[in-house]
Amino acid sequence: MRASVRRSIQALLDGADMVTMLTGAVSGAVAGYTYYPATFDADLRLAATGAVALGGVFLFTTVADAVLAPLRRRFAQADVADMRAAAQTRAAEARGVAVPSGLSEALDQVTAAAEDDAAHRAAQAAYRIDLSDQLLNNPGRWRGYTNGEATYYLAPGTVLHYSREENERGTPEHRYTLLTADDPTPVPITNVRDILEDLAPRARKTAENLDAVTPSTV
């Protein structure tokens, strides 16, 4: 329900409360004045009329509250939802995140968030293979993807791949594998030393190839 319509209905409910109170007061006063014995003292009659009027107000408002309670509760929940949404919007704007103007823009934001989430998860779980806390824990070095996977560029033709899967018990398992351009077979990585053992021979081979093609200066 739109906020403007809800405010209009809320104003009508507030007006109904006033009408209910007046109706109860008038009805109680009429009943008290009409049915009070005329032979009794006039001052007591006025006091009794006022008491009955107050009783009428209480009775009418109690009945009205019981009837209108579901509607009031619905409006209260809607107001809370609006306030929560407004607070979230202000918080997003304070963080520099623009409120999307449409579904396409919202999809772009969620896509970017999913990629960033994957990069952070890969960096956060990297302590499992690198306790040095120096290399793989930097989310800025990871490239996340919407499927939850991520890659870490190590060297030309060599990247570290991250994925998250659940085992047969439903427990999430973080998997790191080394992918190279000259060998399509993923190499499981359980320790940062595994990466070193793969990169070191490559570095030596590259140096040897450079030495082989570099002309001698002797």
C-alpha positions in Angstrom: 0.0 0.0 0.0 1.4 3.4 -0.9 2.4 5.7 1.9 0.1 8.5 0.8 -3.0 6.2 0.8 -1.9 4.8 4.2 -1.5 8.2 5.7 -5.0 9.1 4.5 -6.5 6.0 6.0 -4.6 6.6 9.2 -6.1 10.1 9.4 -9.6 8.6 9.0 -8.8 6.1 11.8 -7.7 9.0 14.1 -10.9 10.8 13.2 -12.9 7.7 14.0 -11.3 7.6 17.4 -12.6 11.1 18.2 -16.1 10.2 16.9 -16.1 7.1 19.0 -15.2 9.0 22.1 -17.8 11.7 21.5 -20.5 9.0 20.7 -19.7 7.1 23.9 -19.8 10.3 26.0 -23.1 11.5 24.5 -24.7 8.0 24.8 -23.5 7.6 28.3 -24.7 11.1 29.3 -28.1 10.6 27.7 -28.5 7.1 29.3 -27.4 8.4 32.7 -29.6 11.5 32.7 -32.6 9.6 31.3 -32.6 6.6 33.6 -31.4 8.3 36.8 -34.4 8.5 39.3 -35.8 12.0 39.2 -36.6 11.9 42.9 -32.9 11.8 43.8 -30.8 14.9 44.5 -30.0 17.0 41.4 -26.2 17.3 42.2 -26.0 13.6 42.5 -27.8 13.2 39.3 -25.2 15.3 37.4 -22.4 13.4 39.0 -23.9 10.1 38.1 -24.5 11.3 34.5 -20.9 12.2 34.2 -19.8 8.8 35.6 -22.0 7.0 33.1 -20.7 9.2 30.3 -17.2 8.2 31.1 -18.3 4.6 31.2 -19.8 5.0 27.8 -16.5 6.4 26.4 -14.6 3.5 27.9 -17.1 0.9 26.5 -17.2 2.4 23.0 -13.4 2.9 22.6 -12.8 -0.6 23.9 -15.1 -2.1 21.3 -13.7 0.2 18.5 -10.1 -0.8 19.4 -11.0 -4.5 19.3 -12.6 -4.1 15.9 -9.9 -1.9 14.4 -6.9 -3.6 16.0 -6.0 -5.8 13.0 -6.1 -2.8 10.7 -4.0 -0.7 13.1 -1.4 -3.5 13.4 -1.2 -3.8 9.6 -0.5 0.0 9.3 2.1 -0.2 12.2 4.0 -3.0 10.4 3.9 -1.1 7.2 5.3 2.0 8.9 8.1 0.0 10.5 8.9 -1.5 7.1 9.0 2.0 5.6 11.3 3.3 8.3 13.6 0.3 8.0 13.8 0.7 4.2 14.5 4.5 4.7 17.2 3.7 7.2 18.8 1.2 4.8 18.7 3.7 2.0 20.4 6.3 4.1 23.0 3.8 5.2 23.7 2.8 1.6 23.9 6.4 0.5 26.4 7.1 3.4 28.6 4.3 2.1 28.5 5.7 -1.4 26.2 3.0 -2.8 23.6 4.5 -5.0 20.0 3.4 -4.6 19.1 1.5 -7.8 16.6 3.3 -10.1 15.4 0.1 -11.7 15.8 -3.7 -12.0 18.7 -3.5 -14.4 20.7 -1.2 -12.1 19.9 -3.4 -9.1 21.1 -6.5 -11.1 24.4 -4.7 -11.8 24.9 -3.9 -8.1 24.1 -7.5 -7.0 26.4 -8.9 -9.7 29.3 -6.7 -8.5 28.5 -7.6 -4.9 28.5 -11.3 -5.7 31.9 -11.0 -7.4 33.4 -9.0 -4.6 31.9 -11.5 -2.1 33.6 -14.4 -3.9 36.9 -12.6 -3.8 36.7 -11.9 -0.1 35.7 -15.5 0.7 38.7 -16.8 -1.3 41.0 -14.4 0.6 39.4 -15.1 4.0 39.7 -18.9 3.6 43.3 -18.7 2.3 44.8 -19.2 5.7 44.1 -22.9 5.2 46.9 -23.0 2.7 48.9 -19.9 3.7 49.4 -19.1 7.4 52.0 -16.5 6.6 49.2 -14.0 6.2 51.2 -12.1 3.7 50.2 -13.1 0.2 46.8 -14.8 -0.5 44.7 -13.0 2.1 44.5 -9.8 0.1 41.0 -9.7 -1.5 42.2 -7.0 -3.9 44.4 -9.6 -5.6 41.5 -12.0 -6.1 39.1 -11.9 -9.1 35.7 -13.1 -8.0 32.9 -14.5 -10.2 29.1 -14.7 -9.7 29.3 -18.5 -9.3 31.2 -18.1 -6.1 34.6 -19.0 -7.6 37.7 -16.8 -7.7 41.1 -16.7 -9.3 44.4 -15.3 -8.1 47.0 -14.2 -10.7 50.4 -15.6 -9.8 52.5 -15.3 -13.0 51.9 -15.2 -16.7 50.0 -18.4 -17.6 49.6 -19.4 -13.9 46.6 -18.7 -11.6 45.4 -20.0 -8.3 41.7 -21.1 -8.5 39.3 -21.1 -5.6 36.0 -22.9 -5.3 33.7 -23.8 -2.4 31.8 -27.1 -2.3 29.8 -29.1 0.2 30.8 -32.6 1.2 28.4 -35.5 1.8 27.7 -34.2 5.3 26.8 -30.7 4.0 30.0 -29.2 5.4 31.5 -26.5 3.2 35.0 -27.3 1.8 37.3 -24.7 0.4 39.3 -26.0 -2.6 42.4 -24.3 -4.1 43.9 -25.6 -7.3 46.7 -24.4 -9.6 45.9 -23.8 -13.2 48.6 -23.4 -15.8 48.5 -22.6 -19.5 50.7 -25.5 -20.5 48.9 -28.2 -18.5 45.1 -28.3 -18.3 45.1 -30.6 -15.3 44.2 -28.7 -12.1 46.8 -29.3 -9.3 45.3 -29.4 -5.8 47.0 -26.9 -3.4 47.0 -27.7 0.3 50.0 -25.5 1.3 51.6 -22.4 -0.1 54.8 -24.5 -0.5 52.9 -26.5 -3.2 52.8 -23.3 -5.3 56.5 -22.6 -4.7 57.4 -26.1 -5.9 55.4 -25.6 -9.1 56.6 -22.0 -9.8 60.3 -22.6 -9.0 61.0 -25.1 -11.8 59.1 -22.8 -14.2 61.2 -19.8 -13.2 64.4 -21.8 -13.8 63.2 -23.1 -17.1 62.3 -19.5 -18.2 65.8 -18.3 -17.1 67.5 -21.1 -19.0 65.5 -20.4 -22.2 66.5 -16.7 -21.9 70.1 -17.7 -21.5 69.8 -19.9 -24.6 68.5 -17.2 -26.8 70.7 -14.4 -25.5 73.8 -13.9 -27.6 77.1 -14.2 -25.9 79.0 -10.9 -25.3 82.4 -12.5 -25.1 
